[in-house]
Amino acid sequence: MNKSELIEALSLEKDLTHKRAEHIVNLIFNSMTEELSNDGRIEIRGFGSFVVKEYKAYTGRNPKTGETIQVKDKKLPFFKVGKELRERVDN
């Protein structure tokens, strides 16, 4: 499912206009993005949690040329699946 399919499903399920459903989905995604940008944590019980992991700088290699490069420090979002979701997918 992609974002537009999620908007369509919300619109049909809750009898909302497409524009209103799109606004709701964008509001949720923007709020989640803002929270993670501020090094926050998002937990949705039964689904999972989103956290930001920090990675230190390291020396990497360009696979195309073989040249060594310095990779800077970075922060990346990480999703940890919840127990209920893991069990539902597994069965």
NORHU-V855657 format. One record per backbone hydrogen bond with DSSP energy under -1.0 kcal/mol. NH is the residue of the N-H (numbers start at 1). CO is the residue of the C=O. E is the energy in kcal/mol with one decimal. If there is no record, write none. Layout:
BEGIN
NH/CO/E
NH/CO/E
END
This chain:
BEGIN
6/2/-2.1
7/3/-2.3
8/4/-2.2
9/5/-2.5
10/6/-2.4
11/7/-2.5
12/8/-2.3
13/9/-2.7
14/10/-2.3
16/11/-1.9
21/17/-2.5
22/18/-2.5
23/19/-2.0
24/20/-2.1
25/21/-2.4
26/22/-2.6
27/23/-2.3
28/24/-2.2
29/25/-2.6
30/26/-2.9
31/27/-2.1
32/28/-2.3
33/29/-2.6
34/30/-2.5
35/31/-2.2
36/32/-2.3
37/33/-2.3
38/34/-1.3
39/36/-1.5
40/35/-2.6
42/50/-2.4
44/48/-3.0
47/44/-2.4
48/44/-2.2
49/80/-2.4
50/42/-2.9
51/78/-2.5
53/76/-2.8
55/74/-3.4
58/71/-1.7
60/69/-3.1
62/67/-3.2
66/62/-3.3
69/60/-2.1
71/58/-3.2
74/55/-2.3
76/53/-2.5
78/51/-3.0
80/49/-3.0
82/47/-2.6
86/82/-2.4
87/83/-2.4
88/84/-2.2
89/85/-2.5
90/86/-2.0
91/87/-1.6
END
